Amino acid sequence: MINTKIKPFSATAFKNGEFVDITEQDVLGKWAVFFFYPADFTFVCPTELGDLADHYAELQSRGVEVYSVSTDTHFTHKAWHDSSDTIGKINYYMVGDQTGNITNNFGVMREGQGLADRATFLIDPEGVIQAMEITAEGIGRDAEDLLRKVKAAQYVASHPGEVCPAKWKEGEQTLAPSLDLVGKI
């Protein structure tokens, strides 16, 4: 999936109290996070979505749009948003993928269940997947680590010839791969 372009899709999302239609064309031209989760009104999912909501303003300041996706409908997303304090603070897109088209496009549909895996994809402005993470059902994701990956991907994109080492944080030293570094790290 890494370095592949996102596939065409169309869906309806709940965002800022409204239903909005979106396609892959809406994603192009900016950085994007697709944040798949199994289902609304569950246990780990609201903790992850709430954590992501707490970091949404910083992601937005970096030019990143967030699309949370489950196979629930956009109507269910609205009902969850209206009934949960945690989900009520979400200002990013809550995409309804009841056909499973988007979930299948990203290869994260649980076979025979009609539910998405816990999966995160970071997509660059050209629509190319730069990072991904998939975890098991009981393992929640961390928006702080996602933000670190966003910063690293944006740094590498704007600094050709440099790479970010393990645990890299914004402002820290990067590496310039060369023959001189082989066997010296």
C-alpha positions in Angstrom: 0.0 0.0 0.0 2.9 2.4 0.7 3.6 4.6 -2.3 0.3 3.7 -4.0 -2.3 6.2 -4.9 -5.7 6.2 -3.3 -8.5 4.7 -5.4 -11.7 6.5 -6.5 -14.5 6.6 -4.0 -17.6 8.6 -3.2 -19.3 8.8 0.2 -21.4 10.9 2.5 -19.8 12.2 5.7 -21.0 14.0 8.8 -19.0 17.2 9.5 -19.9 20.3 11.5 -23.5 19.4 11.9 -24.1 18.7 8.2 -24.0 15.8 5.7 -21.5 16.4 3.0 -20.6 14.4 -0.1 -16.9 13.6 -0.6 -14.8 11.9 -3.2 -11.1 11.1 -3.6 -10.8 14.5 -5.5 -11.6 16.3 -2.3 -8.6 14.7 -0.7 -6.1 15.7 -3.3 -4.0 18.9 -2.9 -3.5 18.6 0.9 -2.2 16.1 3.4 -4.9 13.7 4.7 -5.3 11.0 7.4 -7.8 8.2 6.8 -8.6 6.8 10.3 -10.5 3.5 10.0 -12.3 2.0 13.0 -14.7 -1.0 13.5 -17.9 0.7 14.6 -19.8 3.5 16.3 -21.1 3.1 19.8 -18.3 0.7 20.9 -15.5 0.8 23.5 -11.9 1.5 22.1 -13.2 3.5 19.1 -14.4 6.5 21.0 -11.2 6.7 23.0 -9.2 6.8 19.7 -11.6 9.3 18.0 -11.6 11.6 21.0 -7.8 11.5 21.2 -7.7 12.4 17.5 -10.2 15.2 18.1 -7.9 16.6 20.8 -5.1 16.9 18.1 -7.2 18.0 15.2 -6.4 21.7 15.5 -2.7 21.0 15.4 -3.2 18.7 12.4 -5.2 21.4 10.7 -2.4 23.9 11.3 -0.1 21.6 9.4 -2.5 21.4 6.5 -3.8 17.9 7.3 -7.5 17.0 6.9 -8.8 14.0 8.9 -11.4 11.4 7.6 -12.6 8.9 10.2 -14.2 5.9 8.4 -16.4 3.1 9.5 -19.0 1.0 7.8 -21.7 2.7 9.8 -23.9 5.2 7.9 -23.5 9.0 8.1 -26.8 9.0 10.0 -25.3 6.8 12.7 -22.3 9.0 12.9 -24.6 12.0 13.6 -26.5 10.1 16.3 -23.3 9.1 18.0 -21.9 12.7 17.7 -25.1 14.0 19.3 -25.2 11.5 22.1 -21.6 11.3 23.3 -19.6 14.0 24.9 -16.4 12.4 23.6 -17.6 12.1 20.0 -19.4 15.4 20.2 -16.0 17.2 20.2 -15.1 15.9 16.8 -14.9 18.5 14.0 -13.3 16.3 11.3 -15.1 14.2 8.7 -17.0 11.1 10.0 -17.3 9.1 6.7 -20.1 6.6 6.3 -18.9 3.6 4.3 -21.8 1.3 4.5 -21.0 -0.2 1.0 -17.5 -1.0 2.2 -16.0 0.6 -0.9 -13.5 2.8 0.8 -12.6 0.2 3.4 -12.0 -2.4 0.7 -10.0 0.2 -1.4 -7.6 0.4 1.5 -7.6 -3.3 2.1 -8.8 -3.2 5.7 -12.2 -4.9 5.6 -12.6 -7.8 8.0 -13.6 -10.7 5.9 -17.1 -11.9 6.6 -17.7 -9.2 9.2 -18.5 -6.0 7.3 -16.3 -4.0 9.7 -13.0 -2.1 9.2 -9.8 -3.0 11.0 -8.2 -0.3 13.2 -6.1 1.3 10.5 -4.5 4.7 9.8 -3.2 5.9 6.5 -1.2 9.1 5.9 -1.7 10.5 2.4 0.3 13.2 0.7 -1.1 16.0 -1.4 -0.7 13.9 -4.6 -2.9 11.2 -3.1 -0.1 8.8 -2.4 0.0 6.7 0.8 3.2 7.6 2.8 2.5 5.8 6.1 0.1 3.2 7.5 -0.6 1.5 10.8 -3.0 -1.4 11.5 -3.6 -2.7 15.0 -5.6 -5.6 16.4 -9.1 -5.1 17.8 -8.0 -4.4 21.4 -5.1 -2.1 20.7 -5.9 1.6 20.5 -3.8 4.1 18.5 -2.1 7.2 19.8 -2.7 10.6 18.0 0.6 11.9 19.4 2.5 9.2 17.5 0.4 9.9 14.4 1.3 13.6 14.7 5.0 12.7 14.9 4.7 10.6 11.7 2.9 13.5 10.0 5.7 15.9 10.9 8.3 13.4 9.7 6.5 12.7 6.4 6.1 16.4 5.8 9.8 17.1 6.6 11.0 14.3 4.3 8.7 15.6 1.5 10.1 19.1 1.8 13.8 18.0 2.3 14.8 15.7 -0.5 17.8 13.6 0.3 17.1 13.6 4.1 15.4 10.9 6.2 14.1 10.9 9.8 15.6 8.3 12.1 13.7 6.3 14.8 12.0 8.5 17.4 12.7 11.6 15.4 10.9 14.7 16.7 10.5 18.0 14.9 13.7 20.1 15.1 16.0 17.1 15.8 18.8 16.0 13.5 18.0 14.0 10.4 20.2 11.8 8.2 21.4 12.2 4.7 21.9 8.6 3.4 25.3 8.1 1.8 27.9 5.5 1.4 29.8 7.2 4.2 27.1 6.3 6.7 27.0 2.5 5.9 27.9 0.6 9.0 28.5 3.7 11.1 25.1 4.2 12.7 
